[in-house]
Amino acid sequence: MLPIIVLIGRTNVGKSTLFNILSRTRKALVADYPGLTKDRNYGSCYLTENKKIIIVDTAGLDFKLQKIEKKSHEQTLKAIQECDGILFLVDARDGIMPQEYEIAEEIRKYQKKTILVINKVDGIKEDSKINEFYSLGFKENIKISASHNQGINSLISKYLTPWITKKFKETNLEKNSQEHSIREKISVTVACIGKPNVGKSTLINSIIMKKRMITSKTPGTTVDTVSVPIKYNNKNYIFIDTAGTSKKKSKKNKIEKFSTIKTLQTIEKSDLTLLVIDAKNEISNQDLLLANFVEESGKPLIIVINKCDLLKLSEKKNLQNLIKYQLKYYFFSRIHFISALYNEGTFELFQSIDMSYNSSKRKIQTSELMKIMHTAIKKHHPPMINGRRIKLKYVHLGSSNPVKIIIHGNQVKNLSLSYKKYLKNFFYETLKMNGIPIKIQFKETINPYISKK
């Protein structure tokens, strides 16, 4: 197993900023807003080219009494239990806070290797303010500015790399790192999207049979995307829980806008998408917009109707027919009725996930595409433009997941939208894509006999 380093500290001390820098991603949401991170967020950090560790961003340990903060606190403590080492972040601008003595005392209970990271030292001229943190009693400490990328190289080279090399044999670390990279490459990435409080986090908890994700009846509990690795039937998956997208654009605050953007980015980066819908609510315009974005991204879409334990059999059939009617212009593979809370039908999702993923990765031969195109043209010829018929000459596969088919020909820019849609549907039905959207790109064939001016 790869070594795990967890980031601990009060809210808004810069844990998520440091997480993004170390993982070289923007997986963690960053804003000047306390309590933004509620769940654990996992990422990879390369200490050297061949040495890799897992870093975990956590919620702030603020010992608050609200229900959600209590659950966040529990998730942070679980992360400490699972980790091999701790980076304890403090804020140099705020100076030492009484709560940090409580956090230090809590950390010591687990007897884990701990490095005190004094963040936001840029612009601090008073050494006495920084020296206060030494009273916390940690032998190893370093001063950094995560937002200005100062001191990060020293943190990696002087502290993390020597310690990891000493604790874990170098050969095993490199071997595990390579194995982890291979596992990451073959993992199927599944984005769970939908409106707030439809049960996305509960679905992931149901699959892994743990209370890994924080769930609540309060809409908006998840404000960041959180990746959860899952192994099922000897296959690796990464389920990404996303924030619910609100339909009232005018009332969105800054955090909600960030969450929506990250949800759309997650769709773009995932292999396929689960659109989770509440069984007691009709499919909304927001759901249709999400389905449209998934199709535009070229990703497979699976519809998941959650809380089906509240429906009668006749209600299920009516809802299924309604969804098929409302989504008739979008590509989706199957509709699943589940109850995430009672773990009903959740594992049947994997069959559709595997089918959709395999279809999206399918390598289609040029000869097969040429045959389909000629059949389509024979059944319905392209229109005439100024006495000349539009000619489609050559077709080939541009990419998989998203599936892109490229057609070359003369005057293709004059093809009508209706004929383009006809070709798209003809390829989709003939290839039996099973819910995999197809993108068709048309390219004008250049006549080599026309002299260049």
Stockholm file with secondary structure:
# STOCKHOLM 1.0

chainA/1-453         MLPIIVLIGRTNVGKSTLFNILSRTRKALVADYPGLTKDRNYGSCYLTENKKIIIVDTAGLDFKLQKIEKKSHEQTLKAIQECDGILFLVDARDGIMPQEYEIAEEIRKYQKKTILVINKVDGIKEDSKINEFYSLGFKENIKISASHNQGINSLISKYLTPWITKKFKETNLEKNSQEHSIREKISVTVACIGKPNVGKSTLINSIIMKKRMITSKTPGTTVDTVSVPIKYNNKNYIFIDTAGTSKKKSKKNKIEKFSTIKTLQTIEKSDLTLLVIDAKNEISNQDLLLANFVEESGKPLIIVINKCDLLKLSEKKNLQNLIKYQLKYYFFSRIHFISALYNEGTFELFQSIDMSYNSSKRKIQTSELMKIMHTAIKKHHPPMINGRRIKLKYVHLGSSNPVKIIIHGNQVKNLSLSYKKYLKNFFYETLKMNGIPIKIQFKETINPYISKK
#=GR chainA/1-453 SS CCCEEEEEESTTSSHHHHHHHHHTSCCSCCCSCTTCCCSCEEEEEESSSSCEEEEEECCCCCCCCSHHHHHHHHHHHHHHHHCSEEEEEEETTTCCCHHHHHHHHHHHTTTCEEEEEEECCTTCCCHHHHHGGGGGCCSCEEECBGGGTBSHHHIIIIIIHHHHHHHSCHHHHHHHHHHHHHHHHHCEEEEEECSTTSSHHHHHHHHHTSCCSCCCSSTTCCCSCEEEEEEETTEEEEEEECCCCCSCGGGCCHHHHHHHHHHHHHHHHSSEEEEEEETTSCCCHHHHHHHHHHHHHTCCEEEEEECGGGSCHHHHHHHHHHHHHHTTTSCCCCEEECBTTTTBSSTTHHHHHHHHHHHHTCCCCHHHHHHHHHHHHHHSCCCEETTEECEEEEEEEEETTTEEEEEEEESGGGCCHHHHHHHHHHHHHHHTCSSCCEEEEEEECCCTTSCCC
#=GC SS_cons         CCCEEEEEESTTSSHHHHHHHHHTSCCSCCCSCTTCCCSCEEEEEESSSSCEEEEEECCCCCCCCSHHHHHHHHHHHHHHHHCSEEEEEEETTTCCCHHHHHHHHHHHTTTCEEEEEEECCTTCCCHHHHHGGGGGCCSCEEECBGGGTBSHHHIIIIIIHHHHHHHSCHHHHHHHHHHHHHHHHHCEEEEEECSTTSSHHHHHHHHHTSCCSCCCSSTTCCCSCEEEEEEETTEEEEEEECCCCCSCGGGCCHHHHHHHHHHHHHHHHSSEEEEEEETTSCCCHHHHHHHHHHHHHTCCEEEEEECGGGSCHHHHHHHHHHHHHHTTTSCCCCEEECBTTTTBSSTTHHHHHHHHHHHHTCCCCHHHHHHHHHHHHHHSCCCEETTEECEEEEEEEEETTTEEEEEEEESGGGCCHHHHHHHHHHHHHHHTCSSCCEEEEEEECCCTTSCCC
//
